[in-house]
Amino acid sequence: PEEGRRRWRRVRRGGMSCLALVLAATLVVGGVLFAFGSLRSLLPSFDSDDYSGPGHGRVEVRIDEGASGSAIGERLEKKGVVKTASAFTSVATAQPEEAASIQPGTYAMKREMSAADAFDRLLQPKARIDDGVTISEGLWRSEVYQKLSGATDVPVSEYEKAEKSPKLKLPEEAGGDVEGWLFPSTYDFNDKAPAVDQLNRMIEQTVSHLKEAKVPRSEWERTLTVASIVEGESGAADRGKVARVIENRLADPKGPTRGMLQMDSTIHYILQKRGTVTTSDKERKSDSPYNTYTNAGLPPGPINNPGAAAIEAAAHPTPGKWVYFVTVDPKTGETKFAETKAEHEKNVQEFCRNTGKCQ
């Protein structure tokens, strides 16, 4: 019996020793796993196609004019800015309007940036470090030449001569008139680039955006003409509606406007006059073919150089039955649309109250 008790104590102590070893091993393994997990959170991810931080250091990246999201991503990956081009492309694809606004030029970027941070930085004008020339939407040909000349020191007369150059790659659909075909964007022209080369780059961009909007070639000039009126008349949120008003008026020659567009922007183009919202009775009596108050249908051609959003609106107008519109508050750009003359008159009165002017 005494001997039996001693054997039991030895077995119990042995069992306890085994249990202690198991518990100790568990704690060691658990500690290792915990430590590895903590360390892993401090290390870059090896199974992700994207960096996780805002980046470090500095690297200059050149973005070419007309570069697609994937092309920009490949350039950023090559420069070590983003981990993979696909990560950047995914971000750009999710934000198409913002991606389309990325301007060509050289940017100061950081190494190992997240794709989202790199995308946001390309949208910041202060990140551009070169001196490009920005052509705004809706400028007349004469204004475009003034802007280009001021940035490149090429005389305005050279751009005017370039219009007749055999080297000018103006589509036949334009009828020899570059108005409407000089795409607004930021350009970084070589100091020695001749005027005709500069115009060709702008024309190429217009053709590219017409194709992107899936406009048939036979409709290129018409679409640009509508887009130019949209650009001259509307705010960013209303382009599609203005395009629909234009189409509704054109489609109904016996309607309330008798097929006339009655757009003040066409009068401003005739006068080459900026800074006014309305036009006078005298101005609206011009005998110019561009006068949409006295001539039914579209004017002979574009009245300015429209951007991508206006081209898209002209190609795909917002569905609706509106025949009228008026910007009731020029300060905010608020525009109201109407299907009837009575409704439109109420909107006009609101315009009068807000501006102290009446049509």
Secondary structure, 3 states (H helix, E strand, C coil): CHHHHHHHHHHHHHHHHHHHHHHHHHHHHHHHHHHHHHHHHHCCCCCCCCCCCCCEEEEEEEECCCCCHHHHHHHHHHCCCCCCHHHHHHHHHHCHHHHHCCCCEEEEEEECCCHHHHHHHHCCHHHECCCCEECCCCECHHHHHHHHHHHHCCCHHHHHHHCCCCCCCCCHHHCCCCCCCCCCCEECCCCCCCHHHHHHHHHHHHHHHHHHCCCCHHHHHHHHHHHHHHHHHCCHHHHHHHHHHHHHHHCCCCCCCCCCCCCHHHHHHHHCCCCCCCCCCCHHHCCCCCCCCCCCCCCCCCCCECCHHHHHHHHCCCCCCCCEEEEEECCCCEEEEECCHHHHHHHHHHHHHHHCCCC
